């Protein structure tokens, strides 16, 4: 069975960083099986911090390239879970 790799991507400033993050996610779109975006919101505010969870697909080399590209974006933290 192939490794299952999940990437957690914390975005400290969604307004500033999301265009760069989206560009990378689009480039690696065939290596992303599931994508879930989360942020805090209520009737008084909308958080600038976001969390994206990615279930990856494909060769581990490609997933590592995705992880490394995301890590190069200012204000982004990436954590990896491997099963």
C-alpha positions in Angstrom: 0.0 0.0 0.0 1.3 3.5 -0.9 2.0 6.0 1.8 -0.9 8.4 2.5 0.5 12.0 3.0 -1.6 14.7 4.5 -0.3 18.3 4.5 -1.6 20.9 6.9 -1.0 24.5 5.7 -1.4 27.4 8.1 -1.8 30.8 6.4 -1.1 33.6 8.8 -2.5 36.3 6.6 -5.1 35.0 4.1 -5.5 38.3 2.2 -1.7 38.6 1.5 -0.7 35.0 1.0 -3.7 33.3 -0.6 -2.9 34.3 -4.2 0.6 32.7 -4.0 -0.8 29.6 -2.2 -3.6 29.3 -4.8 -1.0 29.5 -7.6 1.0 26.6 -6.1 -2.2 24.5 -5.4 -3.3 25.0 -9.0 0.1 24.0 -10.3 0.0 20.8 -8.2 -3.7 20.2 -8.7 -3.3 16.6 -10.0 -1.4 15.8 -6.7 -4.3 17.0 -4.5 -7.1 14.5 -3.9 -8.9 16.4 -1.2 -8.7 20.0 -0.1 -10.4 21.5 3.0 -10.1 25.2 4.0 -10.9 26.4 7.5 -10.9 29.8 9.2 -12.6 31.4 12.2 -15.7 33.5 11.4 -18.6 34.9 13.4 -21.1 37.7 13.0 -18.5 40.3 14.2 -15.3 39.3 12.5 -13.6 37.1 9.9 -10.1 35.8 10.9 -7.1 36.5 8.7 -5.6 33.2 9.8 -6.6 30.1 7.8 -5.8 26.4 7.7 -5.9 24.3 4.6 -5.8 20.5 4.9 -4.6 18.6 1.8 -4.9 14.9 1.1 -2.2 14.3 -1.5 -2.0 11.9 -4.4 0.8 10.7 -6.7 4.5 10.1 -6.4 6.1 11.1 -3.1 8.6 13.2 -5.0 5.8 15.4 -6.4 4.2 15.7 -2.9 7.6 16.7 -1.5 7.9 19.3 -4.3 4.4 20.7 -3.4 5.4 20.8 0.3 8.6 22.7 -0.4 7.0 25.2 -2.7 4.4 26.0 -0.1 7.1 26.4 2.6 8.8 29.1 0.5 5.7 31.4 0.7 6.1 34.1 3.4 3.6 33.6 6.3 3.0 29.9 5.6 3.6 27.0 7.9 3.4 23.4 6.6 3.1 20.2 8.6 3.1 16.7 7.2 1.4 13.6 8.4 2.4 10.3 6.8 0.4 7.0 7.2 
